[in-house]
Amino acid sequence: MGKPKAPPKQAENEARAVLRMARISPQKLNLIAQSIRGLTAEKALAELEFSPKRHAHDVRKLLKSAIANAENNHGLDIDSLIVAEAYVGKNLVMKRLRARARGRAARILKPFAQITIVLRDTSMAVSEAEAA
């Protein structure tokens, strides 16, 4: 028997990709996510290509993965994809100690983050509106 299949986590005209355990603070990663939110997939790739941020390269790879998911798994038109959502969440925090004066120690927190990119096909939404 078993449990019934879980419903999909996104709509028919959406594709997503998730990067977990990125060794960067969520606050810094959110700055990169803000720069691509709402852009077309092509413009977002160009934005990340020329961004001075160090982790823009990783986010660019993630965006390419989301585009590949849209094309291969969902059959969406890659020319009409926009970055509908790009949100950042916390992940684990590594805790380290640094020796200080008089035998004391200071805590060093090394945070990890995760980013999720959701792409939406705008051509499907337009065709559904025309059909209705």
C-alpha positions as CSV (number, residue, x, y, z in Angstrom):
1,M,0.0,0.0,0.0
2,G,2.2,2.8,1.2
3,K,1.5,6.5,1.3
4,P,0.0,8.4,-1.7
5,K,2.4,10.4,-3.9
6,A,3.1,13.9,-2.5
7,P,1.8,16.8,-4.7
8,P,4.4,18.7,-6.6
9,K,6.0,21.6,-4.8
10,Q,5.6,24.1,-7.7
11,A,3.1,24.9,-10.4
12,E,3.1,23.4,-13.9
13,N,4.8,26.4,-15.4
14,E,7.6,26.5,-12.7
15,A,11.0,24.9,-12.2
16,R,13.3,25.2,-9.3
17,A,16.8,24.4,-8.1
18,V,18.3,24.5,-4.6
19,L,21.9,25.0,-3.5
20,R,22.4,23.7,0.0
21,M,25.4,24.2,2.3
22,A,26.9,27.2,0.6
23,R,29.7,28.4,2.9
24,I,28.6,32.0,3.0
25,S,26.4,34.0,5.5
26,P,22.7,34.2,4.5
27,Q,22.9,38.0,4.6
28,K,25.6,38.1,2.0
29,L,24.0,35.5,-0.2
30,N,20.7,37.5,-0.1
31,L,22.4,40.5,-1.7
32,I,23.1,38.3,-4.7
33,A,19.6,36.9,-4.7
34,Q,18.1,40.4,-4.7
35,S,20.1,41.3,-7.8
36,I,18.4,38.7,-9.9
37,R,14.9,38.6,-8.6
38,G,12.3,39.4,-11.2
39,L,14.8,39.4,-14.1
40,T,14.5,37.2,-17.2
41,A,16.8,34.1,-17.0
42,E,19.1,35.6,-19.7
43,K,19.5,38.9,-18.0
44,A,20.0,37.2,-14.6
45,L,22.8,35.1,-16.1
46,A,24.5,38.2,-17.5
47,E,24.1,40.0,-14.1
48,L,25.8,37.1,-12.3
49,E,28.5,36.8,-14.9
50,F,29.8,40.3,-14.2
51,S,29.0,40.6,-10.5
52,P,32.0,41.3,-8.3
53,K,30.6,39.1,-5.5
54,R,32.6,35.9,-4.9
55,H,29.6,33.5,-4.7
56,A,27.9,34.9,-7.8
57,H,29.7,32.1,-9.7
58,D,27.9,29.4,-7.5
59,V,24.5,31.2,-7.9
60,R,25.1,31.3,-11.7
61,K,25.7,27.5,-11.7
62,L,22.5,27.1,-9.7
63,L,20.6,29.3,-12.2
64,K,21.9,27.2,-15.1
65,S,20.7,24.1,-13.3
66,A,17.2,25.6,-12.8
67,I,17.1,26.5,-16.5
68,A,18.1,22.9,-17.4
69,N,15.4,21.5,-15.0
70,A,12.8,23.7,-16.7
71,E,13.8,22.5,-20.2
72,N,14.4,18.8,-19.5
73,N,12.0,17.9,-16.6
74,H,9.1,20.3,-17.3
75,G,9.4,21.1,-21.0
76,L,9.2,24.8,-20.5
77,D,10.3,27.4,-23.1
78,I,13.7,28.7,-21.9
79,D,13.4,32.0,-23.8
80,S,10.4,33.1,-21.7
81,L,11.6,32.2,-18.2
82,I,11.8,34.7,-15.4
83,V,13.3,34.4,-12.0
84,A,10.0,34.4,-10.1
85,E,11.5,33.7,-6.7
86,A,15.1,33.7,-5.3
87,Y,15.1,33.3,-1.5
88,V,17.8,32.5,1.0
89,G,17.6,30.5,4.2
90,K,19.9,29.6,7.1
91,N,21.7,26.3,7.3
92,L,24.0,25.0,10.0
93,V,26.6,27.1,11.8
94,M,30.1,25.7,12.4
95,K,31.4,26.8,15.8
96,R,35.1,27.3,16.3
97,L,37.2,28.7,19.2
98,R,39.9,31.2,19.0
99,A,42.5,31.5,21.8
100,R,42.4,34.8,23.6
101,A,44.5,36.4,26.4
102,R,44.6,35.0,29.9
103,G,43.5,31.5,29.0
104,R,40.1,32.6,27.6
105,A,38.5,31.7,24.3
106,A,36.3,33.6,21.8
107,R,33.7,31.9,19.7
108,I,33.9,32.1,15.9
109,L,30.7,31.3,14.0
110,K,31.0,30.1,10.4
111,P,27.5,30.2,9.0
112,F,26.2,28.2,6.0
113,A,23.3,29.2,3.8
114,Q,21.0,27.7,1.2
115,I,19.4,29.4,-1.8
116,T,16.4,28.4,-3.8
117,I,15.7,29.7,-7.3
118,V,12.2,29.3,-8.9
119,L,11.8,30.0,-12.6
120,R,8.4,30.7,-14.1
121,D,7.4,30.4,-17.8
122,T,5.6,33.5,-18.7
123,S,4.4,32.3,-22.1
124,M,2.2,29.6,-20.5
125,A,0.5,32.1,-18.2
126,V,-0.2,34.3,-21.3
127,S,-1.6,31.4,-23.3
128,E,-3.8,30.3,-20.3
129,A,-5.2,33.9,-20.0
130,E,-6.0,34.0,-23.7
131,A,-7.8,30.6,-23.6
132,A,-10.0,31.7,-20.7
